[in-house]
Amino acid sequence: MLPYHITHLNLQRQLQMPLLDTARKGNYLVFWWGDLALGDLYLAPGQGLTEQSYYEKLTAAIQPAVERYALKAGQAAGAWSNWLRRRDFSCLREWMGSVLQDFTPNAVPETVPVTVVICTRNRAQHLQQCLLMLGQLRCRPQQIVVVDNAPSDESTAEVVRNFEEVEYVKEPRAGLDVARNTGIRQASCPVVAFTDDDVRVHPLWVYRVWESFQDPKVAAMTGLVIASQLETEAQQIFEKHWSFNRGYVDKTYDEAYFRQTLPTGPPVWEIGAGANMAFRTSVFKEVGYFDERLDVGAAGCNGDSEMWYRVLAGGHSIHYNPRAAAFHEHRREIAALKKQIYYYMRGFTAAALVQQQQHRQAGYHKHLFRVLPRYYLSLIRQGFPKYPFQYRTLFTEIGGILSGLVYYVKNRRASAKTLSR
């Protein structure tokens, strides 16, 4: 399996076709205009690329984002793609600059009233890099809280001692959602944002998070997550079939979305990733804290999506903001990927049943006991007999679903107290 090389191209500076090694590796191109991510493009190993085909693919990759920004700016979007295909770069630059100027701040404040919470355990090297990165952002949070979750040593505390502005909290009870709830209680700002110790955020990430909450209807937000490596088969499987990337166009999930999707079970897992999310601190008083039966250290995953479910059920809106970008390093080895996917499906199943318990009219039973069995029978037939690439995790996924059913049955009565602590 040949690696994919990731290239970030700032079209504001480079509209010419880049020089790419297409023979010995694949290429994954991420297109930006300044600080705005606009789209991406996969080029498989050995895939030939002429100059004409490059601009056709580039146009298709960025079209949804460019035309959405043009609509918001009140400008007609008809001519830009022709300029790009004809390589009329001067007209394109002038038009793009006009369209995107309202989404590109001329100046940003030094700090904004956001609390960033990092939940970690025995990962001192990752945490060190994460805290250094947060200290170098162009707009910094007013508060950073590190929650040390059931540590077996003092390495996390030792790292935090080197950062005077960072608050350290030790949470002896194991579990990611336990740690998240501890971070929320420690937060002093009106917005609390979560990221992981192995995630690198864009220099304007905190500013973009804060920007989402300038809309009073927004109670939560998620942001764009881009892969930072695609070198191994495991990383490529994850990015192509389990990606955290939800695209480059703003999306709003609101009460209307919740009502419309309730009969089939709202697919809240599509809203974003827990590695790049934020909430109004006040919303937890209304909808409750993270369900401590879910996520790492318990069911395995989906504490974030179950929280988004309750936010929507409470009549609030969630904003997917692609300008709040982060970069995630996926698991490199197949064994680690399989373990991750097992717990994803275990947590997914438990969370779906928890959500069904909250709203009996929700269609998660239908999804779990009708849609998924048909889906996996289809995948078993498609992957037979060798089960390559995406099918390598197939039976691990099924095992995770079955484990999630058992986990829910054993823990379904431990509900209210985990939400109100």
Disulfide bonds with the S-S distance in Angstrom:
none
